Amino acid sequence: MDRALIRRALGDKVQFIQGDDACAYGALLAGCNFFAGYPITPATEVAEQMSILLPLVGGCYIQMEDEIASMGALVGASWTGAKTMTSTSGPGFSLMQENLGYAIMTETPCVVVNVQRSGPSTGQPTMGAYGDMMQARWGTHGDHEIIMLCPASIQESLDLTIVAFNLSEQFRTPVLLFIDGELGHMRERLVIPDEDELELVERPMFNGQGKYLPFATDASLVPTFAPFGSGHRTYVTGLTHNEQGLPRSSSAEIHDKLVRRLADKINNHRDQIIRYEEFYADDCDIAIITYGITARTCRDVVEQARSKGIKVGMLRLITIWPFPDDTVARWSECVQAILVPEMNLGQMIHPIREAVAGRCKVAPLFRIGGEIHTPVEILTALEELQCQLC
């Protein structure tokens, strides 16, 4: 894609835009040239923005009949060499699960943006929530790994969309970017990075030397890629397959080798994938572990609490999956208690408790109904927690 065309299409370097638009901007900067989706609140603006921008830069936008078809279209377009993205919200993400698993099994790079809303079912379409965190990890069936990132600002919505594309290309796997209805629709100052600030990753391409084996790998565990139409024979199937891509679904040995490799290519590179932010990590008795828009409130509360003499630190999870077990475990060794505020009835608290392994108290602070935690609510919970520890 013509980088100059992309820069002109995005307009002013500094803008005041909403999170949904920032995801679309990030996708274009990352080289996305194909979008397939279906309108759903509160993610529709991502699709709307892509429908405007992609034709300006020579890309392709298509509105599918539903989210099942949208995810299928991503896989097909990606195998022609396109960088692909879709956007949805909770109900649509549920429909994408089968084809998401197919993309994992076929090692198809693509990005899925989920602007979460309050559920279950139709729920509160215009209200934010973080109710899909576990669906992201286990929504599709079978043994698999997934990469999921969670921004906390409009700027991060753009920046982490670029990261999502890079990780998807590097590891030839779907990558999820999860925001929520509040972040998707709120507006903030955004600075569009210059060309020399961008670091873009492309999928490992077949160099044309020797016979092409679509799913043969080296030490990276990531196979090289030859798009459909490039002259190389490629068989792509969701069935258990060998290095040629041919179905071998009755072989326990081949299945074990394939699925373990799909997991290991992510788990063996956790240090390259996992991102987080720490505040007062070396000087706290109580920790807040948080993510997404809730982290914004928590960051202010940390300063308020410390001014009251409560020694609080904060760990903000940016990469949710793979889960940063080692980092959470390290924090649990240094504090007496961890507070976990979530806009759900308890999802990320489970892997946090597993990583803590009983070393300290883990206290929930759940909120549903589409409203964000207030500073008073979190501060009160910290004060009560401190009293319990005295």
Secondary structure in CASP SS format (residue, H / E / C, confidence):
PFRMAT SS
TARGET T0000
AUTHOR 0000-0000-0000
METHOD secondary structure of the structure
MODEL  1
M C 1.00
D C 1.00
R H 1.00
A H 1.00
L H 1.00
I H 1.00
R H 1.00
R H 1.00
A H 1.00
L H 1.00
G C 1.00
D C 1.00
K C 1.00
V E 1.00
Q E 1.00
F E 1.00
I E 1.00
Q E 1.00
G H 1.00
D H 1.00
D H 1.00
A H 1.00
C H 1.00
A H 1.00
Y H 1.00
G H 1.00
A H 1.00
L H 1.00
L H 1.00
A C 1.00
G C 1.00
C C 1.00
N C 1.00
F E 1.00
F E 1.00
A E 1.00
G E 1.00
Y C 1.00
P C 1.00
I C 1.00
T C 1.00
P C 1.00
A C 1.00
T H 1.00
E H 1.00
V H 1.00
A H 1.00
E H 1.00
Q H 1.00
M H 1.00
S H 1.00
I H 1.00
L H 1.00
L H 1.00
P H 1.00
L H 1.00
V H 1.00
G C 1.00
G C 1.00
C E 1.00
Y E 1.00
I E 1.00
Q E 1.00
M C 1.00
E C 1.00
D C 1.00
E H 1.00
I H 1.00
A H 1.00
S H 1.00
M H 1.00
G H 1.00
A H 1.00
L H 1.00
V H 1.00
G H 1.00
A H 1.00
S H 1.00
W C 1.00
T C 1.00
G C 1.00
A C 1.00
K C 1.00
T E 1.00
M E 1.00
T E 1.00
S E 1.00
T E 1.00
S C 1.00
G H 1.00
P H 1.00
G H 1.00
F H 1.00
S H 1.00
L H 1.00
M C 1.00
Q H 1.00
E H 1.00
N H 1.00
L H 1.00
G H 1.00
Y H 1.00
A H 1.00
I H 1.00
M H 1.00
T C 1.00
E C 1.00
T C 1.00
P C 1.00
C E 1.00
V E 1.00
V E 1.00
V E 1.00
N E 1.00
V E 1.00
Q E 1.00
R E 1.00
S E 1.00
G C 1.00
P C 1.00
S C 1.00
T C 1.00
G C 1.00
Q E 1.00
P E 1.00
T E 1.00
M E 1.00
G E 1.00
A C 1.00
Y C 1.00
G C 1.00
D C 1.00
M H 1.00
M H 1.00
Q H 1.00
A H 1.00
R H 1.00
W H 1.00
G C 1.00
T C 1.00
H C 1.00
G C 1.00
D C 1.00
H C 1.00
E C 1.00
I C 1.00
I E 1.00
M E 1.00
L E 1.00
C C 1.00
P C 1.00
A C 1.00
S C 1.00
I H 1.00
Q H 1.00
E H 1.00
S H 1.00
L H 1.00
D H 1.00
L H 1.00
T H 1.00
I H 1.00
V H 1.00
A H 1.00
F H 1.00
N H 1.00
L H 1.00
S H 1.00
E H 1.00
Q H 1.00
F H 1.00
R C 1.00
T C 1.00
P E 1.00
V E 1.00
L E 1.00
L E 1.00
F E 1.00
I E 1.00
D E 1.00
G H 1.00
E H 1.00
L H 1.00
G H 1.00
H H 1.00
M C 1.00
R E 1.00
E E 1.00
R E 1.00
L E 1.00
V E 1.00
I C 1.00
P C 1.00
D C 1.00
E H 1.00
D H 1.00
E H 1.00
L C 1.00
E C 1.00
L C 1.00
V C 1.00
E C 1.00
R C 1.00
P C 1.00
M E 1.00
F C 1.00
N C 1.00
G C 1.00
Q C 1.00
G C 1.00
K C 1.00
Y C 1.00
L C 1.00
P C 1.00
F C 1.00
A C 1.00
T C 1.00
D C 1.00
A C 1.00
S C 1.00
L C 1.00
V C 1.00
P C 1.00
T C 1.00
F E 1.00
A C 1.00
P C 1.00
F C 1.00
G C 1.00
S C 1.00
G C 1.00
H C 1.00
R C 1.00
T C 1.00
Y C 1.00
V C 1.00
T C 1.00
G C 1.00
L C 1.00
T C 1.00
H E 1.00
N C 1.00
E C 1.00
Q C 1.00
G C 1.00
L C 1.00
P E 1.00
R C 1.00
S C 1.00
S C 1.00
S C 1.00
A H 1.00
E H 1.00
I H 1.00
H H 1.00
D H 1.00
K H 1.00
L H 1.00
V H 1.00
R H 1.00
R H 1.00
L H 1.00
A H 1.00
D H 1.00
K H 1.00
I H 1.00
N H 1.00
N C 1.00
H C 1.00
R H 1.00
D H 1.00
Q H 1.00
I H 1.00
I C 1.00
R C 1.00
Y E 1.00
E E 1.00
E E 1.00
F E 1.00
Y C 1.00
A C 1.00
D C 1.00
D C 1.00
C C 1.00
D C 1.00
I E 1.00
A E 1.00
I E 1.00
I E 1.00
T E 1.00
Y E 1.00
G C 1.00
I C 1.00
T H 1.00
A H 1.00
R H 1.00
T H 1.00
C H 1.00
R H 1.00
D H 1.00
V H 1.00
V H 1.00
E H 1.00
Q H 1.00
A H 1.00
R H 1.00
S H 1.00
K C 1.00
G C 1.00
I C 1.00
K C 1.00
V E 1.00
G E 1.00
M E 1.00
L E 1.00
R E 1.00
L E 1.00
I C 1.00
T E 1.00
I E 1.00
W E 1.00
P C 1.00
F C 1.00
P C 1.00
D H 1.00
D H 1.00
T H 1.00
V H 1.00
A H 1.00
R H 1.00
W H 1.00
S H 1.00
E C 1.00
C C 1.00
V C 1.00
Q C 1.00
A E 1.00
I E 1.00
L E 1.00
V E 1.00
P E 1.00
E E 1.00
M C 1.00
N C 1.00
L C 1.00
G C 1.00
Q C 1.00
M C 1.00
I H 1.00
H H 1.00
P H 1.00
I H 1.00
R H 1.00
E H 1.00
A H 1.00
V H 1.00
A C 1.00
G C 1.00
R C 1.00
C C 1.00
K E 1.00
V E 1.00
A E 1.00
P E 1.00
L E 1.00
F E 1.00
R C 1.00
I C 1.00
G C 1.00
G C 1.00
E C 1.00
I C 1.00
H C 1.00
T C 1.00
P H 1.00
V H 1.00
E H 1.00
I H 1.00
L H 1.00
T H 1.00
A H 1.00
L H 1.00
E H 1.00
E H 1.00
L H 1.00
Q H 1.00
C H 1.00
Q H 1.00
L H 1.00
C C 1.00
END
